[in-house]
């Protein structure tokens, strides 16, 4: 039930329990007058009312009106419901974030805040529009439209919509924006992965170069290719092991065809030739 404030309500000091802190607060006459004025302004008009409602909440002036909590003040004193009050706060919070609101007079008309455009819409519709980002909210009310490439919100069109359709329009706009944002994030992730991969490759190459330089300082210029030679020798060993495995797996015997036995012998002779050539080519090493 709405409570009407009278002069008798503020003609003396009183004590009120602050539900938020659990402490009793003594309210002076001056504080009562200030809060009573703020309360009277809450009933004056859309955005202007929202400013004073926000002030009562933020400065806890509801205590000066004899209410232990903001919720109690809304439920017992205002002529509209809790949902409307909190929607007004939602709108005012957004407006305060976007526009330089330093005094309530700005909300009665001025160049800094597009008051007429905002007041021309219902609180329900404004509540849906506050779901936009701050920069989007500002662009919509200062330029009259907002576009993300695929979807455009036009202020004059939204004004004529019922709040349910405003909600649908905002949701569609944000979905397109979200899709674009997700695509950009995926691109950023891919670029980041590629960057990390390139950085790892560069680090590995720098480590190889650094090892080669260290070996070159110790053993001379030829040792700079030490890692390459290690890799080649490992490959040669793998080939030899594979050759040995393949030859044994043939299980050639006198019972096999002559041509198979001849092929087997040719490969053994080829291995011997390779051995002799290596000994001759690297005699300084092989005769140690």
C-alpha positions in Angstrom: 0.0 0.0 0.0 1.3 3.5 -0.9 2.3 5.6 2.1 1.7 9.4 1.9 4.3 11.5 3.6 3.0 14.4 5.7 4.6 17.2 7.7 4.0 15.2 10.8 6.2 12.5 9.4 9.2 14.8 9.5 8.7 17.1 12.4 11.0 15.3 14.8 14.1 13.1 14.9 13.7 9.4 15.0 15.7 6.2 15.0 15.5 3.6 12.3 17.1 0.1 11.9 19.4 -0.2 8.9 18.6 -3.7 7.6 21.8 -3.7 5.6 24.2 -3.1 8.5 22.0 -4.2 11.4 22.6 -0.8 13.1 20.2 1.8 14.4 20.5 5.2 12.7 19.3 8.4 14.2 17.8 10.7 11.6 18.0 14.4 12.0 15.4 16.9 10.8 17.6 18.2 8.0 18.2 14.7 6.7 14.5 14.0 6.8 13.8 17.2 4.7 16.4 16.2 2.2 15.1 12.7 1.8 11.5 14.0 1.7 12.4 16.3 -1.2 14.1 13.5 -3.1 11.0 11.3 -2.6 8.7 14.0 -4.0 10.9 14.2 -7.1 10.6 10.4 -7.6 7.0 11.0 -8.6 7.7 13.8 -11.1 8.5 12.1 -14.4 10.3 9.2 -16.1 14.0 9.9 -16.3 14.0 12.7 -13.7 12.2 10.4 -11.3 14.8 7.6 -12.0 17.6 10.1 -11.1 16.1 10.7 -7.6 15.2 7.1 -7.1 18.8 6.2 -7.8 19.9 8.9 -5.4 17.7 7.6 -2.6 19.1 4.1 -3.1 22.8 5.1 -3.5 22.8 7.5 -0.6 20.5 5.3 1.5 18.1 8.2 2.0 15.3 5.7 2.6 16.6 5.5 6.1 15.8 9.2 6.6 12.3 8.4 5.6 12.0 5.8 8.2 12.5 2.7 6.1 15.1 0.0 7.0 15.8 -1.0 3.5 15.4 0.3 -0.1 13.0 -2.6 -0.8 10.8 -1.6 2.0 10.7 2.0 0.8 9.7 0.9 -2.7 7.0 -1.5 -1.5 5.4 0.8 1.0 5.9 4.2 -0.4 5.9 4.3 -4.2 2.7 4.2 -6.4 4.3 1.6 -8.7 5.6 -1.9 -8.2 9.0 -3.2 -7.4 9.7 -4.3 -10.9 9.1 -0.8 -12.3 11.3 0.8 -9.6 14.2 -1.5 -10.3 13.8 -1.1 -14.1 14.0 2.7 -13.5 17.2 2.2 -11.6 18.5 -0.1 -14.4 17.8 2.7 -17.0 19.3 5.4 -14.8 22.5 3.4 -14.1 22.9 3.0 -17.9 22.2 6.7 -18.6 24.7 7.7 -15.9 27.4 5.4 -17.3 26.9 6.8 -20.9 26.1 10.5 -20.4 27.7 13.1 -18.1 24.9 13.5 -15.7 26.1 15.8 -12.9 22.8 17.4 -11.8 19.1 16.5 -12.0 18.4 19.7 -14.0 20.1 18.1 -17.0 17.3 15.6 -17.1 14.7 18.3 -17.5 16.1 19.1 -20.9 19.5 19.9 -22.3 22.2 19.1 -24.9 24.3 16.7 -22.8 21.5 14.1 -22.4 18.9 13.1 -25.0 16.1 13.4 -22.5 13.2 13.8 -24.9 14.3 10.7 -26.9 14.6 8.6 -23.7 11.4 9.9 -22.1 9.5 9.1 -25.2 9.8 5.4 -24.5 8.2 3.2 -21.9 10.3 2.0 -19.0 9.9 -1.6 -20.2 11.3 -0.7 -23.6 14.1 1.3 -22.1 14.9 -1.7 -19.8 15.4 -3.9 -22.9 17.6 -1.3 -24.6 19.9 -1.1 -21.5 21.0 -4.6 -22.5 23.1 -2.9 -25.3 26.7 -2.0 -24.6 27.3 1.6 -23.4 28.7 2.7 -26.7 25.7 1.2 -28.6 23.2 2.8 -26.2 24.9 6.2 -26.8 25.0 5.8 -30.6 21.3 4.8 -30.7 20.1 7.8 -28.8 22.5 10.4 -30.2 22.5 9.3 -33.9 19.1 7.7 -34.1 20.2 4.3 -35.3 22.6 1.5 -34.7 24.0 -1.1 -37.1 26.3 -4.1 -36.9 26.3 -4.7 -40.6 23.5 -7.2 -40.8 21.0 -5.8 -38.4 20.0 -2.1 -37.8 18.1 -0.7 -34.9 16.3 2.6 -35.7 15.2 4.7 -32.7 12.0 6.1 -34.3 10.9 2.6 -35.2 11.6 1.2 -31.7 9.6 4.1 -30.2 6.5 2.7 -31.9 7.0 -0.9 -30.8 5.6 -2.6 -27.7 8.2 -3.6 -25.2 8.0 -7.3 -26.3 9.0 -6.4 -29.9 11.8 -4.1 -28.6 13.1 -7.1 -26.7 13.1 -9.2 -29.8 14.8 -6.5 -31.9 17.5 -6.0 -29.3 18.1 -9.7 -28.9 18.4 -10.2 -32.7 20.9 -7.3 -32.9 22.9 -8.7 -30.0 22.9 -12.2 -31.6 24.3 -10.9 -34.8 26.9 -8.9 -32.9 27.7 -12.0 -30.7 28.1 -14.1 -33.9 30.5 -11.6 -35.4 32.3 -11.3 -32.0 32.7 -15.1 -31.8 34.1 -15.2 -35.4 36.6 -12.5 -34.5 37.6 -14.4 -31.3 38.1 -17.6 -33.4 40.4 -15.6 -35.8 42.3 -14.2 -32.9 42.7 -17.6 -31.3 44.0 -19.0 -34.7 46.4 -16.1 -35.1 47.6 -16.6 -31.5 48.1 -20.3 -32.0 50.1 -19.6 -35.2 52.1 -17.0 -33.5 52.9 -19.4 -30.6 53.9 -22.1 -33.2 56.1 -19.7 -35.1 57.7 -18.5 -31.8 58.4 -22.2 -30.8 59.9 -22.9 -34.2 62.1 -19.8 -33.9 63.2 -20.8 -30.4 64.1 -24.3 -31.6 66.1 -22.9 -34.5 67.8 -20.4 -32.3 68.8 -23.3 -29.9 70.2 -25.3 -32.8 72.2 -22.3 -34.0 73.4 -21.7 -30.5 74.5 -25.3 -30.1 76.3 -25.2 -33.4 78.1 -22.1 -32.5 79.2 -23.6 -29.2 80.5 -26.8 -30.9 82.2 -24.6 -33.6 84.1 -22.7 -30.9 85.3 -26.0 -29.3 85.9 -28.2 -32.4 86.2 -25.9 -35.4 83.9 -25.0 -38.4 83.0 -28.5 -39.5 81.5 -29.3 -36.1 78.9 -26.6 -36.6 76.9 -29.2 -38.5 77.2 -31.7 -35.7 73.4 -32.1 -35.3 72.9 -32.7 -39.0 75.5 -35.5 -38.9 73.9 -37.0 -35.9 70.6 -37.1 -37.7 72.2 -38.7 -40.8 74.0 -41.4 -38.8 70.7 -42.2 -37.0 68.9 -42.5 -40.3 71.7 -44.8 -41.6 71.4 -47.0 -38.5 67.7 -47.2 -38.9 68.2 -48.3 -42.6 70.7 -50.9 -41.6 68.4 -52.3 -38.9 65.5 -52.4 -41.4 67.8 -54.1 -44.0 68.8 -56.7 -41.5 65.2 -57.3 -40.5 63.9 -57.6 -44.0 66.7 -60.0 -45.0 66.0 -62.3 -42.0 62.3 -62.2 -42.6 62.8 -63.6 -46.1 64.0 -66.9 -44.5 65.7 -67.9 -47.8 66.7 -71.6 -48.0 67.9 -74.1 -50.5 64.3 -75.1 -51.0 63.5 -71.7 -52.5 63.7 -70.9 -56.2 67.2 -70.4 -57.6 66.4 -66.8 -58.6 65.4 -66.0 -55.1 68.6 -67.4 -53.7 70.6 -65.5 -56.3 68.8 -62.2 -55.4 69.6 -62.8 -51.7 73.3 -63.4 -52.5 73.4 -60.3 -54.6 72.1 -58.2 -51.8 74.7 -59.7 -49.3 77.4 -58.9 -51.8 76.1 -55.4 -52.3 76.3 -54.9 -48.5 79.9 -56.1 -48.6 80.7 -53.6 -51.4 79.1 -50.8 -49.4 81.2 -51.8 -46.4 84.4 -51.8 -48.4 83.7 -48.4 -50.0 83.0 -46.9 -46.6 86.2 -48.3 -45.1 88.1 -46.9 -48.1 86.4 -43.5 -48.1 86.8 -43.0 -44.3 90.0 -44.9 -43.7 91.2 -42.3 -41.2 88.2 -43.1 -39.0 87.7 -46.8 -39.7 91.4 -47.8 -39.1 91.6 -46.1 -35.7 
